[in-house]
Amino acid sequence: MSVSVVQDSDERNAFDEVFLPHLPEAYRLAQWLAGNASDAEDIVQEAAIRAFRGIKGFGAVNPRAWSLTIVRNTALSWLTKNRPRTVTYINDLNAAEQQELEYEGLHGTKIETPEETALLKADAEEIQKALAQLPAQFREVIVLREINQMNYRDIAEITNVPIGTVMSRLSRGRQLLMALLGGRKQS
């Protein structure tokens, strides 16, 4: 057996052990970020290829975080390339828009209702629609924390931001989500 075949076999085994167990989570994350199943399939397929190519550099870190980081980065690249108008980064907004997004609710008032109250009153379809309306950086931390039940450290590793930023985005994302869900209930 040649050396390249043995190396390829080792890489395949490492890929199977590291990436494949997290495939369902990878798909869910991609679906939440992309907004539909078809795009999520494309994203996960591209992420799997990237993970396979990069398995040599895995380095025994958290396999779940490593896998989902690849999916997240692939999704952001894919969305920017294929749907540039739907991805808006906070730094692309002017100061007034950032202020409104970060500190004020839907109607310009600070939201103080706990997230759980809004989520318990809303049905799944309303939550999905509201999540889809959130800016990507808020949506992804909410999905990672609430749906994938990841801890702050893993989310920070996946999103490549400090833990404080994760907590801030989670708080702001929850406020925006509550405002969107609260606005729908009043309509």
Disulfide bonds with the S-S distance in Angstrom:
none
